[in-house]
Every structure is written in structure tokens, then in C-alpha cells.
């Protein structure tokens, strides 16, 4: 768990958290691996987690009704994504996410993180 806490601490979103808060985030977090070309989530899926990229690279994209792909952003190690959705009621991912390279992520429980922020 110490490695997980250190990894979280290096990400900008978590730098101001207390030791107790970062430990809470770490307890609810989980490691996720995504193989190159595989999808992490699809547009419209329930957004229960947001993510910190530890290694690899992901693309966020939207699909048009015709099936055309429009890349919105490329996410690299050290960056988080989908965190803004935690403040919505019944959030859903507005984009798809897939791995451009084999990737390791930390998935953060969005509901618990938002609750922790409200409590503080």
C-alpha cells in the first residue's frame, strides 16, 4: 500500500490531501491494466471511477452516429481523467477510453472521493 500512496501523492490532484485522506483513497483504489487496443470504458457507461495513469497511454474519443472516431485527448502517465464526473448525479462517461499502449492505471472510487471532499 505504501507504493500506491507514493504513486497517488505524485499526482497533482492528490498533493494537498492529508495522510489520512490519501490512505482512504488508497484503500478504495484498485490497479487496472489495459492491453494495447483494448477499451477501458465506453461512451455512456456509468462513471463510478476516475483514473490515474501510471504507465502507458490512453486516448479519449467520441464516436459519431456514423461510427467515426474523434479523438478528444491523449492521456499520459501522471495524469488523471474523468474526475470532473464525480460531481454529477448519476454520471456517465461522455467519451470512450482505450489504450494506445499497454497501460497501468489506478482506478479511484469517485463517489467516496467526492464524499471525502465534502466532509473536509
C-alpha positions in Angstrom: 0.0 0.0 0.0 3.0 2.3 0.6 3.8 2.2 -3.2 0.2 3.0 -4.0 0.2 6.0 -1.6 3.5 7.3 -3.1 2.1 7.0 -6.6 -1.0 8.9 -5.6 1.0 11.6 -3.9 2.9 12.4 -7.1 -0.4 13.2 -9.0 -1.4 16.9 -8.8 -5.0 16.1 -7.8 -3.8 14.4 -4.6 -0.9 16.6 -3.4 -3.0 18.6 -0.9 -4.6 15.6 0.8 -3.8 14.8 4.4 -2.1 11.4 5.2 -5.5 10.1 6.5 -7.3 11.2 3.3 -4.6 9.7 1.0 -4.8 6.4 2.9 -8.6 6.5 2.5 -8.2 6.9 -1.3 -5.7 4.1 -1.4 -8.0 1.7 0.5 -10.7 2.2 -2.1 -8.5 2.3 -5.2 -7.6 -0.6 -7.4 -5.0 -1.3 -10.0 -6.3 -1.8 -13.6 -4.3 -3.0 -16.6 -5.5 -2.4 -20.1 -3.8 -4.1 -23.1 -2.9 -2.1 -26.2 -6.0 -1.5 -28.3 -8.4 -2.6 -25.6 -11.3 -0.4 -24.2 -11.3 0.8 -20.6 -14.9 2.1 -20.8 -17.4 3.2 -23.5 -19.3 6.4 -24.0 -22.5 6.1 -21.9 -21.1 3.6 -19.3 -21.8 4.5 -15.6 -18.9 6.6 -14.3 -18.2 5.1 -10.9 -14.4 5.7 -11.0 -11.9 8.1 -12.3 -8.3 7.2 -13.2 -4.7 8.0 -12.7 -2.4 6.7 -15.5 0.7 5.1 -14.0 2.2 3.8 -17.3 1.2 3.6 -20.9 -1.1 5.9 -22.9 -4.8 6.2 -23.4 -7.0 8.1 -25.9 -10.3 9.6 -25.0 -12.6 9.7 -28.0 -16.2 10.1 -29.1 -18.0 8.1 -31.7 -20.3 9.8 -34.2 -23.6 8.2 -35.1 -21.9 7.0 -38.3 -19.2 5.3 -36.2 -16.4 7.8 -36.9 -13.9 8.4 -34.1 -13.0 11.9 -32.9 -10.0 11.9 -30.5 -10.6 14.4 -27.6 -7.4 13.9 -25.7 -4.3 11.6 -25.2 -3.7 10.8 -21.5 -0.1 10.1 -20.4 1.5 8.9 -17.1 1.0 11.1 -14.1 -2.3 12.5 -15.3 -5.9 11.8 -14.1 -9.0 11.8 -16.2 -12.8 11.5 -15.7 -12.5 13.2 -12.2 -15.0 16.0 -13.0 -17.8 13.5 -13.4 -17.8 12.7 -9.7 -19.8 15.8 -9.0 -22.7 14.9 -11.3 -25.8 13.0 -10.3 -25.8 9.6 -12.0 -22.7 10.3 -14.0 -21.9 8.6 -17.3 -18.7 8.7 -19.3 -19.2 11.2 -22.2 -16.4 9.6 -24.2 -14.7 6.2 -24.8 -11.3 5.4 -23.4 -8.9 2.9 -25.0 -5.2 2.1 -24.6 -2.8 3.2 -27.3 -0.1 1.2 -25.5 -0.3 -1.4 -22.7 -1.3 0.7 -19.7 -1.4 0.5 -15.9 -3.9 2.7 -14.1 -5.2 3.4 -10.6 -9.0 3.5 -10.5 -10.3 5.8 -7.8 -13.7 5.4 -6.3 -15.4 8.6 -7.4 -18.3 8.6 -5.0 -16.1 8.1 -2.0 -13.6 10.7 -3.1 -16.4 13.3 -3.6 -17.8 12.4 -0.2 -14.4 12.9 1.4 -14.0 16.3 -0.3 -17.5 17.4 1.0 -16.6 16.2 4.5 -13.4 18.3 4.6 
